[in-house]
Amino acid sequence: MRDDRRELHLFLHLAQTLNFGRTSLDCHVSPATLTRTVQRLEADLGHRLFDRGARGVSLTAEGHRFREYAVQALELWRTYREEHPDPAELTGSLPLFATVTACQALLPDLLAPFRAAHPQVRLDLRTGDAAAALARLDEGEVDVAVAGIPARLPEPLVSRTVAVTELVLVTARDRPDPDLDGPFVLPHRGLVREAADRWFRARGTTPDVACEPDGHEGLLTLVALGCGTGVVPRLVLECSAVRERLTVVAADPAPEPLPIGLCVRRADLRRPLVATLWSLTAPW
C-alpha cells in the first residue's frame, strides 16, 4: 500500500536539498527507493518535477507548483487528523524523532505522563542522526523532535529544555592521549561538531581529524578501535555498549555543554496532540 503522505514528505525534502544523496540519508531511504518515489509521482502527475543534468538537480515549473500543493495538502491533513472536541479522548498518531541515545535515556520519563493520560494515541517514533533532527521537524516529517538546541533556533520552531549534557573527550583505554594531541574523531556535522570546532579555536589549535562519522554511536566505536580521541555528549557515552573500552580525557576548559530540548513547530502548539504533550512535559 502506498503511503502518499510519506511520498509528499520525501518530495518536499528533495525540493529543498536538490540532492538525492542528502535526502536519502536524512530521510533514511535508499537512493533507489527515493528515485522510484519521484518517478512514481511524475508518472501519476504526467509531468517532470525535477530536471537532472550535469549541473545538478533543479525543480521544474511543475515541480514548483506541486511543492505548493504538497505543503498545503500535508497541513490540511494534520489539521483534520487532530481535530477533536474532547482533548481527554485524544486519538491519532504523533510522529516523533529522537536519537537512539535519547530514546534510551530520556524518552521513557519524558513521554510517560503523556502515554498514561492518552493511551489511545499511537507514538510513531523514528530515530536517526542527531544532526538531521531539526531539519526533519522543520520540513514537517515529524511533529516533535528531542534534539540538541542551537544557540539560535529557527524562527518557526520552539523548544523546551529537558536535559543538559556535558561534552567530553574520550579515547580508547589502551590509547592514552593526556595532552590531547590527537588524532581526533569528530562528528561530520551538527551541534557537537560546531562546539568541538569552537573549542579547538579557543585553544588555538587545528585538529588532525582522522574520521568524521555521521552518528555519535558510530563515533564511539571508532574511538574504541583506537582511531583517535572523540568529542561526544556524556549522555551518549553513558548509554554506549563500548563505554568499558573508553576513558574520558580531562580538558580544561571543557567544551561547552549541550542543552537538549523538546522541539515543535510554533504553529503546532495550537494542535491538540502537540499542545497536550507540551503541557505534560516538565522543563529541566
C-alpha positions in Angstrom: 0.0 0.0 0.0 1.3 3.4 -0.9 1.9 6.0 1.8 1.0 9.2 -0.1 2.0 11.4 2.8 5.4 9.8 3.1 5.9 10.4 -0.7 5.0 14.1 -0.2 7.4 14.4 2.7 10.2 12.9 0.5 9.3 15.2 -2.4 9.4 18.3 -0.1 12.8 17.3 1.4 14.3 16.8 -2.1 12.7 20.0 -3.3 14.7 21.8 -0.5 18.0 19.9 -0.8 18.0 19.3 -4.5 20.4 16.5 -3.6 19.2 12.8 -3.9 22.1 11.6 -1.7 21.4 14.1 1.1 17.6 13.4 1.1 18.1 9.6 1.1 20.5 9.9 4.0 18.4 12.4 6.1 15.1 10.5 5.4 16.5 7.0 5.8 15.5 5.7 2.4 17.8 4.1 -0.2 18.7 6.2 -3.3 16.8 3.6 -5.4 13.6 4.0 -3.3 13.8 7.8 -3.5 14.3 7.6 -7.3 11.3 5.3 -7.6 9.2 7.6 -5.5 9.9 10.6 -7.7 9.3 8.6 -10.8 6.0 7.3 -9.5 4.9 10.9 -8.6 5.9 12.1 -12.0 4.1 9.3 -13.7 0.9 10.0 -11.7 1.1 13.7 -12.5 2.1 13.4 -16.1 4.8 16.0 -15.6 8.5 16.0 -14.7 9.1 17.5 -11.3 12.9 17.7 -11.4 15.4 18.4 -14.1 18.6 16.3 -13.7 21.6 17.5 -15.5 25.4 17.9 -15.4 24.9 20.9 -13.1 22.8 19.1 -10.6 19.1 18.8 -9.8 16.6 21.6 -10.1 12.8 22.0 -9.8 10.8 22.3 -13.0 7.9 24.8 -13.3 5.5 21.9 -12.5 7.8 21.0 -9.6 7.4 24.4 -8.1 3.6 24.2 -8.5 3.4 20.7 -7.0 5.6 21.9 -4.0 2.9 24.4 -3.1 0.2 21.7 -3.3 2.3 19.3 -1.2 2.7 21.8 1.6 -1.0 22.7 1.7 -2.1 19.0 1.5 0.1 18.0 4.4 -1.1 20.9 6.5 -4.7 20.1 5.8 -4.2 16.5 6.7 -2.5 17.4 10.0 -5.4 19.8 10.9 -8.0 17.2 10.1 -6.3 14.3 11.8 -6.1 16.0 15.2 -9.3 18.0 15.4 -11.2 16.5 18.3 -13.8 18.1 20.6 -12.6 16.4 23.8 -8.8 16.6 24.5 -9.3 14.0 27.2 -10.0 11.5 24.4 -7.1 12.2 22.1 -6.5 9.7 19.4 -4.4 9.5 16.2 -0.7 9.3 15.6 2.1 11.5 16.9 5.3 11.2 14.8 8.4 11.9 17.0 12.1 11.9 16.2 14.9 11.2 18.7 18.4 9.6 18.6 18.9 6.1 19.9 20.5 7.6 23.0 17.6 9.9 23.6 15.2 7.0 23.2 17.0 5.1 25.9 18.0 7.8 28.3 15.2 10.5 28.1 12.0 9.3 26.3 10.8 6.8 28.9 10.4 9.5 31.6 9.7 12.3 29.2 6.7 10.6 27.4 5.4 8.6 30.4 2.9 11.3 31.6 1.5 11.7 28.0 1.3 8.0 27.5 -0.5 7.5 30.8 -3.0 10.2 30.1 -3.7 9.4 26.4 -3.1 5.7 25.8 -5.1 5.8 22.5 -2.5 8.0 20.8 -0.1 6.0 18.7 3.5 7.2 19.2 5.3 7.0 15.8 8.9 7.0 17.0 11.7 7.5 14.4 15.4 7.5 15.1 18.5 8.7 13.2 21.4 11.1 13.1 21.1 13.9 15.7 22.3 16.4 13.1 19.1 15.9 11.0 16.6 16.2 13.8 15.6 19.8 13.5 15.5 19.7 9.7 13.1 16.7 9.8 10.9 18.7 12.2 11.0 21.9 10.2 10.2 20.1 7.0 7.1 18.5 8.6 8.3 14.9 8.5 7.7 14.7 12.3 5.7 16.8 14.7 8.1 16.5 17.7 11.9 16.2 18.0 14.0 15.6 21.0 17.3 17.2 20.0 20.2 19.4 20.9 19.2 23.0 20.9 21.3 25.5 18.9 22.0 29.0 20.2 19.6 30.3 17.6 16.6 28.1 17.0 14.9 28.6 13.6 12.0 31.0 13.9 9.3 28.5 13.1 10.4 26.3 15.9 10.1 26.5 19.7 11.9 24.3 22.3 11.7 23.5 26.0 15.0 22.3 27.6 14.6 18.8 29.1 18.2 17.9 29.9 21.7 19.3 29.7 24.7 17.1 29.0 28.4 17.8 29.2 30.6 17.3 26.1 33.5 15.1 27.0 36.7 14.0 25.2 37.1 10.2 25.1 39.8 7.8 23.9 40.4 4.1 23.9 41.7 2.8 27.3 44.8 1.4 25.7 45.5 4.6 23.7 46.1 7.4 26.2 46.1 11.0 24.9 46.7 13.1 28.0 47.9 16.1 26.1 45.1 15.9 23.6 47.4 15.7 20.7 45.0 13.7 18.5 44.3 12.5 16.0 40.6 13.2 16.5 37.3 11.5 15.6 34.7 14.2 15.2 31.1 14.2 14.0 30.7 15.0 10.4 28.2 17.8 11.1 25.8 19.0 13.8 25.9 20.9 17.1 28.6 18.7 18.7 30.9 19.3 15.7 30.3 23.0 16.0 31.0 23.0 19.7 34.2 21.0 19.1 35.4 23.4 16.4 34.8 26.3 18.8 36.8 24.5 21.5 39.7 23.9 19.2 39.7 27.5 18.0 39.7 28.7 21.6 42.8 26.5 22.2 44.4 28.0 19.1 44.9 24.6 17.5 43.8 22.9 14.3 42.8 19.3 15.0 44.2 16.3 13.0 40.9 14.8 12.1 41.1 11.0 11.4 37.4 10.2 10.9 34.2 12.1 10.6 31.3 9.6 11.2 27.6 10.7 11.0 26.4 9.3 14.3 27.7 9.6 17.8 27.3 5.9 18.4 29.5 5.1 15.4 32.0 7.7 16.6 32.4 5.9 19.9 33.0 2.6 18.1 35.8 4.2 16.0 37.3 5.7 19.2 37.2 2.3 20.9 39.0 0.8 17.9 41.9 3.3 18.5 41.2 5.6 15.6 41.6 8.7 17.8 40.1 10.9 20.5 36.5 11.8 20.2 34.1 14.5 21.4 30.7 13.3 22.4 27.9 14.1 24.8 28.4 12.4 28.1 24.8 11.1 27.8 25.9 9.2 24.7 28.9 7.8 26.4 26.9 6.5 29.4 24.5 4.7 27.1 27.1 3.2 24.8 27.8 -0.5 24.6 31.5 0.2 24.2 31.9 2.5 27.2 34.0 0.0 29.1 36.6 0.2 26.4 36.8 4.0 26.7 38.3 6.6 29.1 37.5 10.3 29.5 40.4 12.6 28.9 40.4 15.7 31.2 40.1 19.0 29.4 40.5 22.4 30.9 38.4 24.3 29.9 36.0 21.6 28.8 33.8 22.1 25.7 30.6 23.9 26.4 27.7 21.7 27.5 24.8 20.8 25.2 21.2 21.6 26.1 18.7 19.0 24.9 15.1 20.1 24.2 11.6 19.0 23.2 11.2 20.9 20.0 8.0 21.5 18.0 6.8 23.9 15.3 5.5 27.0 16.9 2.3 27.0 14.9 1.6 23.4 16.0 1.1 24.4 19.7 -2.5 25.1 18.6 -2.9 21.4 17.7 -4.3 19.2 20.4 -1.8 16.4 20.3 1.3 18.6 20.2 -0.2 21.1 22.8 -1.0 18.3 25.2 2.4 16.7 25.0 4.0 20.2 25.5 1.8 20.8 28.6 2.7 17.5 30.1 6.4 17.9 29.7 8.2 19.3 32.7 11.1 21.7 31.8 14.6 20.9 33.1 
